């Protein structure tokens, strides 16, 4: 064997080292992307709204101009992440509406802890190919919500399914879409959300009825 030839065990060692380096780099990239996404909610929001990434829904300024005879069923899902001591659930059951027609659903969240907490919600829809066709006119996503101990809040979601879904070969056969929200605790809330809520002053004797 020539001195210039690489021994099999040396080649295997070098290959293993390269594979480990590639794995470390890939893991770092994924962690960095996720960290950037959740550390910068506006950037994550912009990316998802523009691309429909991960089944992310779209924002709409106005309702659809047409409706279809065909209907779509929308189901609602709620989750909490990161040990957030909140109860979070949809108030509304599944809704079946003509595609293009506006729907209105409600979610309820309750702070079950003994301290004020600020949370914010991310969202997505399933299956993923429906993301670019599910439009929200109003929702509570990416808005910091401060809840006092034991406080509950009902939050509306106004939405419609874009009739353009009927022209998509991958999404046109869908009959059900699931809208899912996940609340996370905000460790460093904005000043407006972190501030203690003003409580009405107690009525003085003889005031009010």
Helices and strands as residue ranges (DSSP letters): H 8-39, H 41-51, G 53-55, E 58-59, E 71-80, E 86-90, E 95-98, E 103-111, E 117-126, G 128-133, E 134-138, E 145-147, E 152-161, G 163-167, E 176-185, H 191-194
